[in-house]
Amino acid sequence: MSRLGLPLAACLLNISEARRKYIVENIAKAALLDKNGQKHPEVTVLNIFSDQDYNRSVITIAASVDKLGLAESMILHVPGCSVFLFGEADLPEKRSLVQRRKQLGWFRRRDFSALEPDLGAAPVRRCGLTACFRAL
């Protein structure tokens, strides 16, 4: 629960892009929109971190738990997006991020296309957007 009494969810978007700032910004903007292209009033981008050397970015988003449909919205607005749920968002198992990554063999895996995300397309090694959703 937040200090305001609203149950919150966090989303970390990991993007294989940092050098083309407009792409990262467009993905962040897409996270703020519903399926009709209107801005979600209870969704905000908290931070964007980009590492030019590794060409990777992480966008941190917060929303009220009832806006967990944000994951579905992301896959509509960002083609090729992969979504993995963990914590309270991972129903009914409620696995932690560490448990999910171990189960998927995330750090040992060479063929990312064999991963089965909860929503969206299978991630690709060369590029893509992977989102992890967790209720706070």
A tleap script that builds the chain and sets N, CA, C and O, in Angstrom:
source leaprc.protein.ff14SB
mol = sequence {
  NMET SER ARG LEU GLY LEU PRO LEU ALA ALA
  CYS LEU LEU ASN ILE SER GLU ALA ARG ARG
  LYS TYR ILE VAL GLU ASN ILE ALA LYS ALA
  ALA LEU LEU ASP LYS ASN GLY GLN LYS HIE
  PRO GLU VAL THR VAL LEU ASN ILE PHE SER
  ASP GLN ASP TYR ASN ARG SER VAL ILE THR
  ILE ALA ALA SER VAL ASP LYS LEU GLY LEU
  ALA GLU SER MET ILE LEU HIE VAL PRO GLY
  CYS SER VAL PHE LEU PHE GLY GLU ALA ASP
  LEU PRO GLU LYS ARG SER LEU VAL GLN ARG
  ARG LYS GLN LEU GLY TRP PHE ARG ARG ARG
  ASP PHE SER ALA LEU GLU PRO ASP LEU GLY
  ALA ALA PRO VAL ARG ARG CYS GLY LEU THR
  ALA CYS PHE ARG ALA CLEU
}
set mol.1.N position { 0.834 -1.186 0.000 }
set mol.1.CA position { 0.000 0.000 0.000 }
set mol.1.C position { 0.878 1.249 0.000 }
set mol.1.O position { 1.914 1.291 0.663 }
set mol.2.N position { 0.464 2.235 -0.730 }
set mol.2.CA position { 1.189 3.500 -0.736 }
set mol.2.C position { 0.747 4.314 0.471 }
set mol.2.O position { -0.164 3.924 1.201 }
set mol.3.N position { 1.407 5.451 0.669 }
set mol.3.CA position { 1.029 6.322 1.782 }
set mol.3.C position { -0.374 6.879 1.597 }
set mol.3.O position { -1.010 7.303 2.562 }
set mol.4.N position { -0.858 6.879 0.358 }
set mol.4.CA position { -2.200 7.381 0.095 }
set mol.4.C position { -3.267 6.319 0.295 }
set mol.4.O position { -4.458 6.607 0.182 }
set mol.5.N position { -2.851 5.094 0.592 }
set mol.5.CA position { -3.797 4.015 0.797 }
set mol.5.C position { -4.158 3.262 -0.467 }
set mol.5.O position { -4.994 2.359 -0.423 }
set mol.6.N position { -3.548 3.608 -1.594 }
set mol.6.CA position { -3.814 2.901 -2.843 }
set mol.6.C position { -2.826 1.754 -2.998 }
set mol.6.O position { -1.626 1.966 -2.824 }
set mol.7.N position { -3.285 0.542 -3.320 }
set mol.7.CA position { -2.343 -0.530 -3.630 }
set mol.7.C position { -1.663 -0.203 -4.962 }
set mol.7.O position { -2.338 0.034 -5.964 }
set mol.8.N position { -0.334 -0.189 -4.970 }
set mol.8.CA position { 0.414 0.191 -6.161 }
set mol.8.C position { 1.104 -0.998 -6.811 }
set mol.8.O position { 1.408 -1.997 -6.159 }
set mol.9.N position { 1.339 -0.869 -8.087 }
set mol.9.CA position { 2.115 -1.855 -8.841 }
set mol.9.C position { 3.278 -1.121 -9.496 }
set mol.9.O position { 3.153 0.036 -9.898 }
set mol.10.N position { 4.407 -1.811 -9.596 }
set mol.10.CA position { 5.568 -1.253 -10.283 }
set mol.10.C position { 5.853 -2.086 -11.513 }
set mol.10.O position { 5.608 -3.292 -11.535 }
set mol.11.N position { 6.368 -1.438 -12.525 }
set mol.11.CA position { 6.752 -2.121 -13.753 }
set mol.11.C position { 8.131 -1.641 -14.144 }
set mol.11.O position { 8.392 -0.438 -14.192 }
set mol.12.N position { 9.016 -2.586 -14.425 }
set mol.12.CA position { 10.340 -2.266 -14.942 }
set mol.12.C position { 10.384 -2.721 -16.390 }
set mol.12.O position { 10.267 -3.912 -16.677 }
set mol.13.N position { 10.549 -1.786 -17.289 }
set mol.13.CA position { 10.663 -2.107 -18.706 }
set mol.13.C position { 12.141 -2.124 -19.063 }
set mol.13.O position { 12.817 -1.103 -18.941 }
set mol.14.N position { 12.642 -3.248 -19.494 }
set mol.14.CA position { 14.029 -3.386 -19.916 }
set mol.14.C position { 14.057 -3.361 -21.435 }
set mol.14.O position { 13.444 -4.200 -22.094 }
set mol.15.N position { 14.777 -2.388 -21.982 }
set mol.15.CA position { 14.767 -2.165 -23.419 }
set mol.15.C position { 16.180 -2.291 -23.978 }
set mol.15.O position { 17.128 -1.735 -23.423 }
set mol.16.N position { 16.309 -3.012 -25.062 }
set mol.16.CA position { 17.596 -3.140 -25.749 }
set mol.16.C position { 17.788 -1.946 -26.671 }
set mol.16.O position { 17.930 -2.098 -27.884 }
set mol.17.N position { 17.789 -0.767 -26.086 }
set mol.17.CA position { 17.984 0.483 -26.839 }
set mol.17.C position { 18.284 1.602 -25.858 }
set mol.17.O position { 17.614 1.730 -24.833 }
set mol.18.N position { 19.287 2.413 -26.166 }
set mol.18.CA position { 19.577 3.598 -25.365 }
set mol.18.C position { 20.116 4.724 -26.241 }
set mol.18.O position { 19.998 5.897 -25.885 }
set mol.19.N position { 20.691 4.385 -27.358 }
set mol.19.CA position { 21.351 5.374 -28.203 }
set mol.19.C position { 20.373 6.211 -29.014 }
set mol.19.O position { 20.677 7.347 -29.378 }
set mol.20.N position { 19.198 5.655 -29.300 }
set mol.20.CA position { 18.167 6.418 -30.013 }
set mol.20.C position { 17.111 6.826 -28.986 }
set mol.20.O position { 16.143 6.108 -28.737 }
set mol.21.N position { 17.331 7.994 -28.406 }
set mol.21.CA position { 16.507 8.489 -27.300 }
set mol.21.C position { 15.016 8.535 -27.656 }
set mol.21.O position { 14.172 8.259 -26.804 }
set mol.22.N position { 14.691 8.876 -28.886 }
set mol.22.CA position { 13.286 8.990 -29.284 }
set mol.22.C position { 12.552 7.657 -29.149 }
set mol.22.O position { 11.362 7.646 -28.836 }
set mol.23.N position { 13.235 6.535 -29.378 }
set mol.23.CA position { 12.592 5.224 -29.228 }
set mol.23.C position { 12.253 4.974 -27.762 }
set mol.23.O position { 11.144 4.547 -27.440 }
set mol.24.N position { 13.210 5.241 -26.876 }
set mol.24.CA position { 12.993 5.048 -25.435 }
set mol.24.C position { 11.853 5.949 -24.959 }
set mol.24.O position { 10.987 5.504 -24.205 }
set mol.25.N position { 11.847 7.200 -25.391 }
set mol.25.CA position { 10.790 8.132 -24.983 }
set mol.25.C position { 9.424 7.706 -25.526 }
set mol.25.O position { 8.419 7.839 -24.828 }
set mol.26.N position { 9.374 7.204 -26.742 }
set mol.26.CA position { 8.094 6.735 -27.305 }
set mol.26.C position { 7.553 5.535 -26.542 }
set mol.26.O position { 6.342 5.420 -26.352 }
set mol.27.N position { 8.432 4.638 -26.102 }
set mol.27.CA position { 7.990 3.495 -25.301 }
set mol.27.C position { 7.459 3.973 -23.957 }
set mol.27.O position { 6.429 3.490 -23.489 }
set mol.28.N position { 8.160 4.925 -23.331 }
set mol.28.CA position { 7.692 5.477 -22.048 }
set mol.28.C position { 6.315 6.129 -22.226 }
set mol.28.O position { 5.435 5.961 -21.381 }
set mol.29.N position { 6.130 6.864 -23.311 }
set mol.29.CA position { 4.830 7.497 -23.577 }
set mol.29.C position { 3.741 6.446 -23.784 }
set mol.29.O position { 2.613 6.619 -23.321 }
set mol.30.N position { 4.076 5.359 -24.477 }
set mol.30.CA position { 3.094 4.291 -24.713 }
set mol.30.C position { 2.632 3.674 -23.404 }
set mol.30.O position { 1.483 3.246 -23.294 }
set mol.31.N position { 3.506 3.623 -22.415 }
set mol.31.CA position { 3.135 3.047 -21.122 }
set mol.31.C position { 2.070 3.883 -20.416 }
set mol.31.O position { 1.346 3.380 -19.556 }
set mol.32.N position { 1.980 5.134 -20.775 }
set mol.32.CA position { 1.026 6.036 -20.122 }
set mol.32.C position { -0.359 6.015 -20.767 }
set mol.32.O position { -1.290 6.641 -20.261 }
set mol.33.N position { -0.495 5.294 -21.889 }
set mol.33.CA position { -1.748 5.334 -22.643 }
set mol.33.C position { -2.589 4.076 -22.456 }
set mol.33.O position { -2.054 2.985 -22.262 }
set mol.34.N position { -3.902 4.236 -22.515 }
set mol.34.CA position { -4.782 3.068 -22.484 }
set mol.34.C position { -4.955 2.546 -23.911 }
set mol.34.O position { -4.349 3.069 -24.845 }
set mol.35.N position { -5.774 1.523 -24.071 }
set mol.35.CA position { -5.920 0.912 -25.398 }
set mol.35.C position { -6.570 1.849 -26.406 }
set mol.35.O position { -6.485 1.609 -27.610 }
set mol.36.N position { -7.218 2.912 -25.935 }
set mol.36.CA position { -7.835 3.893 -26.829 }
set mol.36.C position { -6.920 5.086 -27.105 }
set mol.36.O position { -7.321 6.042 -27.769 }
set mol.37.N position { -5.689 5.024 -26.591 }
set mol.37.CA position { -4.736 6.104 -26.808 }
set mol.37.C position { -4.890 7.272 -25.857 }
set mol.37.O position { -4.239 8.302 -26.032 }
set mol.38.N position { -5.750 7.130 -24.841 }
set mol.38.CA position { -5.938 8.180 -23.838 }
set mol.38.C position { -4.981 7.960 -22.669 }
set mol.38.O position { -4.628 6.822 -22.361 }
set mol.39.N position { -4.556 9.057 -22.011 }
set mol.39.CA position { -3.622 8.922 -20.901 }
set mol.39.C position { -4.304 8.294 -19.690 }
set mol.39.O position { -5.402 8.691 -19.298 }
set mol.40.N position { -3.618 7.290 -19.098 }
set mol.40.CA position { -4.080 6.711 -17.834 }
set mol.40.C position { -3.867 7.755 -16.739 }
set mol.40.O position { -2.742 8.224 -16.571 }
set mol.41.N position { -4.904 8.138 -15.986 }
set mol.41.CA position { -4.705 9.143 -14.935 }
set mol.41.C position { -3.927 8.594 -13.733 }
set mol.41.O position { -3.346 9.373 -12.977 }
set mol.42.N position { -3.906 7.277 -13.543 }
set mol.42.CA position { -3.244 6.707 -12.363 }
set mol.42.C position { -1.955 5.969 -12.728 }
set mol.42.O position { -1.562 5.033 -12.032 }
set mol.43.N position { -1.303 6.378 -13.801 }
set mol.43.CA position { -0.053 5.768 -14.231 }
set mol.43.C position { 0.983 6.857 -14.395 }
set mol.43.O position { 0.691 7.914 -14.953 }
set mol.44.N position { 2.209 6.607 -13.906 }
set mol.44.CA position { 3.275 7.586 -14.061 }
set mol.44.C position { 4.601 6.897 -14.342 }
set mol.44.O position { 4.851 5.791 -13.863 }
set mol.45.N position { 5.442 7.552 -15.117 }
set mol.45.CA position { 6.809 7.093 -15.341 }
set mol.45.C position { 7.658 7.720 -14.246 }
set mol.45.O position { 7.768 8.943 -14.163 }
set mol.46.N position { 8.262 6.875 -13.399 }
set mol.46.CA position { 9.070 7.369 -12.285 }
set mol.46.C position { 10.496 7.693 -12.696 }
set mol.46.O position { 11.084 8.659 -12.208 }
set mol.47.N position { 11.056 6.883 -13.597 }
set mol.47.CA position { 12.460 7.066 -13.941 }
set mol.47.C position { 12.752 6.418 -15.289 }
set mol.47.O position { 12.144 5.413 -15.657 }
set mol.48.N position { 13.685 7.007 -16.010 }
set mol.48.CA position { 14.240 6.401 -17.213 }
set mol.48.C position { 15.750 6.410 -17.048 }
set mol.48.O position { 16.363 7.469 -16.910 }
set mol.49.N position { 16.349 5.219 -17.064 }
set mol.49.CA position { 17.806 5.094 -16.983 }
set mol.49.C position { 18.299 4.488 -18.288 }
set mol.49.O position { 17.843 3.419 -18.693 }
set mol.50.N position { 19.227 5.167 -18.942 }
set mol.50.CA position { 19.794 4.656 -20.192 }
set mol.50.C position { 21.305 4.562 -20.073 }
set mol.50.O position { 21.959 5.488 -19.593 }
set mol.51.N position { 21.850 3.449 -20.508 }
set mol.51.CA position { 23.292 3.214 -20.518 }
set mol.51.C position { 23.734 3.154 -21.979 }
set mol.51.O position { 23.511 2.157 -22.667 }
set mol.52.N position { 24.359 4.225 -22.437 }
set mol.52.CA position { 24.782 4.337 -23.832 }
set mol.52.C position { 25.786 3.253 -24.217 }
set mol.52.O position { 25.718 2.710 -25.320 }
set mol.53.N position { 26.717 2.933 -23.319 }
set mol.53.CA position { 27.763 1.947 -23.623 }
set mol.53.C position { 27.186 0.567 -23.908 }
set mol.53.O position { 27.632 -0.117 -24.829 }
set mol.54.N position { 26.196 0.159 -23.121 }
set mol.54.CA position { 25.596 -1.173 -23.278 }
set mol.54.C position { 24.331 -1.140 -24.135 }
set mol.54.O position { 23.736 -2.181 -24.413 }
set mol.55.N position { 23.924 0.060 -24.553 }
set mol.55.CA position { 22.727 0.246 -25.376 }
set mol.55.C position { 21.500 -0.412 -24.739 }
set mol.55.O position { 20.761 -1.152 -25.389 }
set mol.56.N position { 21.306 -0.120 -23.449 }
set mol.56.CA position { 20.182 -0.665 -22.686 }
set mol.56.C position { 19.516 0.476 -21.909 }
set mol.56.O position { 20.178 1.421 -21.479 }
set mol.57.N position { 18.216 0.370 -21.742 }
set mol.57.CA position { 17.463 1.333 -20.932 }
set mol.57.C position { 16.501 0.591 -20.025 }
set mol.57.O position { 16.049 -0.510 -20.339 }
set mol.58.N position { 16.196 1.214 -18.890 }
set mol.58.CA position { 15.186 0.703 -17.967 }
set mol.58.C position { 14.236 1.854 -17.665 }
set mol.58.O position { 14.657 2.934 -17.252 }
set mol.59.N position { 12.952 1.605 -17.879 }
set mol.59.CA position { 11.916 2.586 -17.564 }
set mol.59.C position { 11.138 2.044 -16.374 }
set mol.59.O position { 10.654 0.912 -16.410 }
set mol.60.N position { 11.015 2.847 -15.319 }
set mol.60.CA position { 10.275 2.441 -14.120 }
set mol.60.C position { 8.935 3.162 -14.108 }
set mol.60.O position { 8.870 4.390 -14.175 }
set mol.61.N position { 7.867 2.373 -14.023 }
set mol.61.CA position { 6.504 2.892 -14.065 }
set mol.61.C position { 5.772 2.468 -12.796 }
set mol.61.O position { 5.982 1.362 -12.298 }
set mol.62.N position { 4.919 3.335 -12.277 }
set mol.62.CA position { 4.066 2.991 -11.137 }
set mol.62.C position { 2.613 3.255 -11.527 }
set mol.62.O position { 2.305 4.188 -12.268 }
set mol.63.N position { 1.735 2.408 -11.005 }
set mol.63.CA position { 0.301 2.544 -11.279 }
set mol.63.C position { -0.470 1.916 -10.135 }
set mol.63.O position { 0.075 1.115 -9.376 }
set mol.64.N position { -1.743 2.280 -10.012 }
set mol.64.CA position { -2.564 1.604 -9.025 }
set mol.64.C position { -2.777 0.165 -9.503 }
set mol.64.O position { -2.792 -0.095 -10.706 }
set mol.65.N position { -2.939 -0.761 -8.567 }
set mol.65.CA position { -3.061 -2.177 -8.904 }
set mol.65.C position { -4.209 -2.425 -9.867 }
set mol.65.O position { -4.115 -3.308 -10.719 }
set mol.66.N position { -5.291 -1.665 -9.750 }
set mol.66.CA position { -6.411 -1.891 -10.659 }
set mol.66.C position { -6.080 -1.498 -12.094 }
set mol.66.O position { -6.879 -1.729 -13.000 }
set mol.67.N position { -4.913 -0.910 -12.303 }
set mol.67.CA position { -4.463 -0.564 -13.651 }
set mol.67.C position { -3.468 -1.593 -14.181 }
set mol.67.O position { -2.701 -1.294 -15.096 }
set mol.68.N position { -3.470 -2.798 -13.620 }
set mol.68.CA position { -2.552 -3.823 -14.116 }
set mol.68.C position { -2.855 -4.195 -15.555 }
set mol.68.O position { -2.069 -4.905 -16.182 }
set mol.69.N position { -3.964 -3.737 -16.090 }
set mol.69.CA position { -4.238 -3.876 -17.507 }
set mol.69.C position { -3.209 -3.114 -18.335 }
set mol.69.O position { -3.184 -3.211 -19.562 }
set mol.70.N position { -2.365 -2.360 -17.646 }
set mol.70.CA position { -1.270 -1.656 -18.294 }
set mol.70.C position { -0.412 -2.624 -19.100 }
set mol.70.O position { 0.092 -2.267 -20.165 }
set mol.71.N position { -0.243 -3.844 -18.601 }
set mol.71.CA position { 0.556 -4.842 -19.318 }
set mol.71.C position { -0.077 -5.130 -20.675 }
set mol.71.O position { 0.623 -5.182 -21.687 }
set mol.72.N position { -1.383 -5.316 -20.705 }
set mol.72.CA position { -2.065 -5.558 -21.967 }
set mol.72.C position { -1.957 -4.346 -22.889 }
set mol.72.O position { -1.820 -4.487 -24.104 }
set mol.73.N position { -2.019 -3.155 -22.296 }
set mol.73.CA position { -1.887 -1.934 -23.080 }
set mol.73.C position { -0.498 -1.830 -23.705 }
set mol.73.O position { -0.362 -1.402 -24.852 }
set mol.74.N position { 0.534 -2.219 -22.953 }
set mol.74.CA position { 1.895 -2.148 -23.476 }
set mol.74.C position { 2.063 -3.038 -24.696 }
set mol.74.O position { 2.689 -2.635 -25.676 }
set mol.75.N position { 1.509 -4.249 -24.643 }
set mol.75.CA position { 1.710 -5.138 -25.793 }
set mol.75.C position { 0.931 -4.655 -27.016 }
set mol.75.O position { 1.274 -5.001 -28.146 }
set mol.76.N position { -0.124 -3.851 -26.792 }
set mol.76.CA position { -0.844 -3.262 -27.926 }
set mol.76.C position { -0.066 -2.112 -28.553 }
set mol.76.O position { -0.012 -1.988 -29.777 }
set mol.77.N position { 0.541 -1.266 -27.708 }
set mol.77.CA position { 1.225 -0.062 -28.182 }
set mol.77.C position { 2.677 -0.301 -28.576 }
set mol.77.O position { 3.244 0.491 -29.329 }
set mol.78.N position { 3.287 -1.371 -28.086 }
set mol.78.CA position { 4.694 -1.656 -28.389 }
set mol.78.C position { 4.785 -3.064 -28.961 }
set mol.78.O position { 4.941 -4.021 -28.202 }
set mol.79.N position { 4.691 -3.214 -30.266 }
set mol.79.CA position { 4.765 -4.545 -30.879 }
set mol.79.C position { 6.064 -5.254 -30.512 }
set mol.79.O position { 7.133 -4.642 -30.502 }
set mol.80.N position { 5.965 -6.549 -30.212 }
set mol.80.CA position { 7.147 -7.328 -29.844 }
set mol.80.C position { 7.456 -7.306 -28.367 }
set mol.80.O position { 8.419 -7.939 -27.935 }
set mol.81.N position { 6.668 -6.599 -27.579 }
set mol.81.CA position { 6.889 -6.496 -26.133 }
set mol.81.C position { 6.609 -7.841 -25.457 }
set mol.81.O position { 5.629 -8.514 -25.776 }
set mol.82.N position { 7.478 -8.220 -24.523 }
set mol.82.CA position { 7.299 -9.441 -23.723 }
set mol.82.C position { 7.016 -9.033 -22.283 }
set mol.82.O position { 7.686 -8.143 -21.758 }
set mol.83.N position { 6.039 -9.661 -21.631 }
set mol.83.CA position { 5.683 -9.317 -20.261 }
set mol.83.C position { 5.776 -10.564 -19.381 }
set mol.83.O position { 5.204 -11.607 -19.699 }
set mol.84.N position { 6.506 -10.439 -18.275 }
set mol.84.CA position { 6.622 -11.492 -17.273 }
set mol.84.C position { 6.085 -10.928 -15.963 }
set mol.84.O position { 6.533 -9.873 -15.512 }
set mol.85.N position { 5.131 -11.622 -15.353 }
set mol.85.CA position { 4.531 -11.169 -14.102 }
set mol.85.C position { 5.247 -11.817 -12.921 }
set mol.85.O position { 5.688 -12.963 -13.004 }
set mol.86.N position { 5.358 -11.071 -11.821 }
set mol.86.CA position { 5.911 -11.640 -10.594 }
set mol.86.C position { 5.306 -10.936 -9.395 }
set mol.86.O position { 4.649 -9.905 -9.534 }
set mol.87.N position { 5.528 -11.494 -8.223 }
set mol.87.CA position { 4.938 -10.940 -7.012 }
set mol.87.C position { 3.431 -11.061 -7.048 }
set mol.87.O position { 2.900 -12.045 -7.564 }
set mol.88.N position { 2.737 -10.081 -6.512 }
set mol.88.CA position { 1.272 -10.110 -6.442 }
set mol.88.C position { 0.625 -10.160 -7.827 }
set mol.88.O position { -0.498 -10.644 -7.964 }
set mol.89.N position { 1.313 -9.670 -8.842 }
set mol.89.CA position { 0.761 -9.685 -10.197 }
set mol.89.C position { 0.792 -11.086 -10.802 }
set mol.89.O position { 0.068 -11.360 -11.759 }
set mol.90.N position { 1.623 -11.979 -10.255 }
set mol.90.CA position { 1.785 -13.345 -10.769 }
set mol.90.C position { 0.802 -14.271 -10.054 }
set mol.90.O position { 1.173 -14.999 -9.133 }
set mol.91.N position { -0.453 -14.228 -10.493 }
set mol.91.CA position { -1.477 -15.039 -9.838 }
set mol.91.C position { -1.608 -16.384 -10.534 }
set mol.91.O position { -1.490 -16.428 -11.759 }
set mol.92.N position { -1.842 -17.463 -9.839 }
set mol.92.CA position { -1.984 -17.543 -8.389 }
set mol.92.C position { -0.660 -17.804 -7.666 }
set mol.92.O position { -0.632 -17.795 -6.436 }
set mol.93.N position { 0.446 -18.038 -8.401 }
set mol.93.CA position { 1.692 -18.461 -7.775 }
set mol.93.C position { 2.366 -17.394 -6.917 }
set mol.93.O position { 2.965 -17.712 -5.890 }
set mol.94.N position { 2.274 -16.135 -7.331 }
set mol.94.CA position { 2.895 -15.006 -6.624 }
set mol.94.C position { 4.398 -15.203 -6.434 }
set mol.94.O position { 4.940 -14.905 -5.370 }
set mol.95.N position { 5.068 -15.708 -7.474 }
set mol.95.CA position { 6.506 -15.944 -7.402 }
set mol.95.C position { 7.268 -14.626 -7.401 }
set mol.95.O position { 6.846 -13.651 -8.022 }
set mol.96.N position { 8.392 -14.610 -6.695 }
set mol.96.CA position { 9.240 -13.420 -6.688 }
set mol.96.C position { 9.982 -13.324 -8.014 }
set mol.96.O position { 10.006 -14.280 -8.789 }
set mol.97.N position { 10.588 -12.168 -8.273 }
set mol.97.CA position { 11.353 -12.005 -9.496 }
set mol.97.C position { 12.501 -13.013 -9.553 }
set mol.97.O position { 12.779 -13.576 -10.612 }
set mol.98.N position { 13.166 -13.244 -8.425 }
set mol.98.CA position { 14.260 -14.211 -8.374 }
set mol.98.C position { 13.747 -15.610 -8.727 }
set mol.98.O position { 14.376 -16.322 -9.510 }
set mol.99.N position { 12.602 -16.006 -8.151 }
set mol.99.CA position { 12.024 -17.313 -8.461 }
set mol.99.C position { 11.689 -17.434 -9.941 }
set mol.99.O position { 11.984 -18.454 -10.564 }
set mol.100.N position { 11.068 -16.390 -10.510 }
set mol.100.CA position { 10.714 -16.424 -11.931 }
set mol.100.C position { 11.965 -16.567 -12.793 }
set mol.100.O position { 11.997 -17.381 -13.716 }
set mol.101.N position { 12.993 -15.775 -12.491 }
set mol.101.CA position { 14.218 -15.829 -13.298 }
set mol.101.C position { 14.900 -17.188 -13.189 }
set mol.101.O position { 15.399 -17.711 -14.186 }
set mol.102.N position { 14.927 -17.765 -11.987 }
set mol.102.CA position { 15.523 -19.097 -11.826 }
set mol.102.C position { 14.728 -20.135 -12.606 }
set mol.102.O position { 15.302 -20.975 -13.298 }
set mol.103.N position { 13.397 -20.071 -12.490 }
set mol.103.CA position { 12.529 -21.020 -13.181 }
set mol.103.C position { 12.724 -20.939 -14.697 }
set mol.103.O position { 12.712 -21.960 -15.384 }
set mol.104.N position { 12.899 -19.738 -15.205 }
set mol.104.CA position { 13.067 -19.536 -16.640 }
set mol.104.C position { 14.492 -19.796 -17.123 }
set mol.104.O position { 14.734 -19.879 -18.327 }
set mol.105.N position { 15.449 -19.926 -16.174 }
set mol.105.CA position { 16.845 -20.057 -16.563 }
set mol.105.C position { 17.330 -18.783 -17.250 }
set mol.105.O position { 18.124 -18.831 -18.190 }
set mol.106.N position { 16.841 -17.646 -16.765 }
set mol.106.CA position { 17.047 -16.348 -17.410 }
set mol.106.C position { 18.522 -16.041 -17.683 }
set mol.106.O position { 18.865 -15.589 -18.775 }
set mol.107.N position { 19.398 -16.281 -16.700 }
set mol.107.CA position { 20.800 -15.894 -16.861 }
set mol.107.C position { 21.643 -16.967 -17.535 }
set mol.107.O position { 22.779 -16.686 -17.917 }
set mol.108.N position { 21.132 -18.182 -17.696 }
set mol.108.CA position { 21.855 -19.262 -18.372 }
set mol.108.C position { 21.383 -19.448 -19.806 }
set mol.108.O position { 22.073 -20.069 -20.615 }
set mol.109.N position { 20.240 -18.927 -20.114 }
set mol.109.CA position { 19.576 -19.185 -21.389 }
set mol.109.C position { 20.296 -18.480 -22.538 }
set mol.109.O position { 20.676 -17.313 -22.436 }
set mol.110.N position { 20.470 -19.209 -23.614 }
set mol.110.CA position { 21.046 -18.647 -24.835 }
set mol.110.C position { 19.972 -18.402 -25.884 }
set mol.110.O position { 20.102 -17.484 -26.695 }
set mol.111.N position { 18.916 -19.205 -25.882 }
set mol.111.CA position { 17.840 -19.078 -26.849 }
set mol.111.C position { 16.636 -18.415 -26.172 }
set mol.111.O position { 15.777 -19.094 -25.611 }
set mol.112.N position { 16.588 -17.083 -26.233 }
set mol.112.CA position { 15.525 -16.357 -25.568 }
set mol.112.C position { 14.173 -16.556 -26.242 }
set mol.112.O position { 13.134 -16.360 -25.611 }
set mol.113.N position { 14.174 -16.940 -27.500 }
set mol.113.CA position { 12.902 -17.135 -28.198 }
set mol.113.C position { 12.123 -18.325 -27.629 }
set mol.113.O position { 10.923 -18.452 -27.875 }
set mol.114.N position { 12.803 -19.203 -26.863 }
set mol.114.CA position { 12.124 -20.355 -26.261 }
set mol.114.C position { 11.383 -19.973 -24.974 }
set mol.114.O position { 10.594 -20.770 -24.466 }
set mol.115.N position { 11.621 -18.776 -24.441 }
set mol.115.CA position { 10.921 -18.326 -23.239 }
set mol.115.C position { 9.453 -18.077 -23.559 }
set mol.115.O position { 9.118 -17.595 -24.641 }
set mol.116.N position { 8.594 -18.405 -22.627 }
set mol.116.CA position { 7.169 -18.143 -22.806 }
set mol.116.C position { 6.737 -17.052 -21.839 }
set mol.116.O position { 6.572 -17.313 -20.647 }
set mol.117.N position { 6.551 -15.826 -22.337 }
set mol.117.CA position { 6.124 -14.737 -21.458 }
set mol.117.C position { 4.663 -14.913 -21.044 }
set mol.117.O position { 3.925 -15.682 -21.660 }
set mol.118.N position { 4.256 -14.203 -20.009 }
set mol.118.CA position { 2.852 -14.231 -19.586 }
set mol.118.C position { 1.972 -13.525 -20.617 }
set mol.118.O position { 0.833 -13.928 -20.849 }
set mol.119.N position { 2.500 -12.485 -21.226 }
set mol.119.CA position { 1.787 -11.724 -22.254 }
set mol.119.C position { 2.778 -11.308 -23.328 }
set mol.119.O position { 3.961 -11.115 -23.048 }
set mol.120.N position { 2.308 -11.173 -24.529 }
set mol.120.CA position { 3.147 -10.652 -25.595 }
set mol.120.C position { 3.995 -11.705 -26.283 }
set mol.120.O position { 3.797 -12.908 -26.114 }
set mol.121.N position { 4.939 -11.217 -27.058 }
set mol.121.CA position { 5.804 -12.074 -27.863 }
set mol.121.C position { 6.986 -12.606 -27.061 }
set mol.121.O position { 7.377 -12.025 -26.049 }
set mol.122.N position { 7.546 -13.713 -27.526 }
set mol.122.CA position { 8.772 -14.241 -26.908 }
set mol.122.C position { 9.892 -13.220 -27.118 }
set mol.122.O position { 10.006 -12.640 -28.198 }
set mol.123.N position { 10.720 -12.996 -26.089 }
set mol.123.CA position { 11.815 -12.031 -26.251 }
set mol.123.C position { 12.851 -12.544 -27.244 }
set mol.123.O position { 13.030 -13.750 -27.420 }
set mol.124.N position { 13.524 -11.603 -27.883 }
set mol.124.CA position { 14.601 -11.949 -28.802 }
set mol.124.C position { 15.909 -11.421 -28.235 }
set mol.124.O position { 15.934 -10.388 -27.567 }
set mol.125.N position { 16.978 -12.125 -28.500 }
set mol.125.CA position { 18.269 -11.778 -27.922 }
set mol.125.C position { 18.800 -10.443 -28.424 }
set mol.125.O position { 19.362 -9.670 -27.648 }
set mol.126.N position { 18.630 -10.167 -29.691 }
set mol.126.CA position { 19.256 -9.000 -30.282 }
set mol.126.C position { 18.609 -7.690 -29.834 }
set mol.126.O position { 19.307 -6.704 -29.597 }
set mol.127.N position { 17.308 -7.675 -29.719 }
set mol.127.CA position { 16.635 -6.433 -29.344 }
set mol.127.C position { 15.262 -6.776 -28.793 }
set mol.127.O position { 14.787 -7.904 -28.919 }
set mol.128.N position { 14.645 -5.798 -28.189 }
set mol.128.CA position { 13.299 -6.020 -27.707 }
set mol.128.C position { 12.999 -5.260 -26.441 }
set mol.128.O position { 13.830 -4.506 -25.935 }
set mol.129.N position { 11.817 -5.464 -25.943 }
set mol.129.CA position { 11.338 -4.829 -24.732 }
set mol.129.C position { 10.751 -5.909 -23.859 }
set mol.129.O position { 9.840 -6.624 -24.277 }
set mol.130.N position { 11.266 -6.037 -22.639 }
set mol.130.CA position { 10.760 -7.015 -21.687 }
set mol.130.C position { 10.259 -6.250 -20.474 }
set mol.130.O position { 10.987 -5.423 -19.926 }
set mol.131.N position { 9.034 -6.510 -20.046 }
set mol.131.CA position { 8.455 -5.812 -18.914 }
set mol.131.C position { 8.195 -6.808 -17.793 }
set mol.131.O position { 7.724 -7.920 -18.032 }
set mol.132.N position { 8.504 -6.397 -16.572 }
set mol.132.CA position { 8.189 -7.193 -15.380 }
set mol.132.C position { 7.237 -6.381 -14.525 }
set mol.132.O position { 7.538 -5.240 -14.175 }
set mol.133.N position { 6.103 -6.947 -14.189 }
set mol.133.CA position { 5.107 -6.276 -13.370 }
set mol.133.C position { 5.044 -6.903 -11.984 }
set mol.133.O position { 5.048 -8.126 -11.848 }
set mol.134.N position { 4.985 -6.058 -10.954 }
set mol.134.CA position { 4.910 -6.538 -9.588 }
set mol.134.C position { 4.018 -5.593 -8.798 }
set mol.134.O position { 4.170 -4.375 -8.885 }
set mol.135.N position { 3.090 -6.145 -8.032 }
set mol.135.CA position { 2.273 -5.337 -7.133 }
set mol.135.C position { 3.103 -5.023 -5.899 }
set mol.135.O position { 3.816 -5.887 -5.388 }
set mol.136.N position { 3.012 -3.780 -5.416 }
set mol.136.CA position { 3.787 -3.361 -4.235 }
set mol.136.C position { 2.990 -3.536 -2.971 }
set mol.136.O position { 3.482 -3.235 -1.884 }
savepdb mol mol.pdb
quit
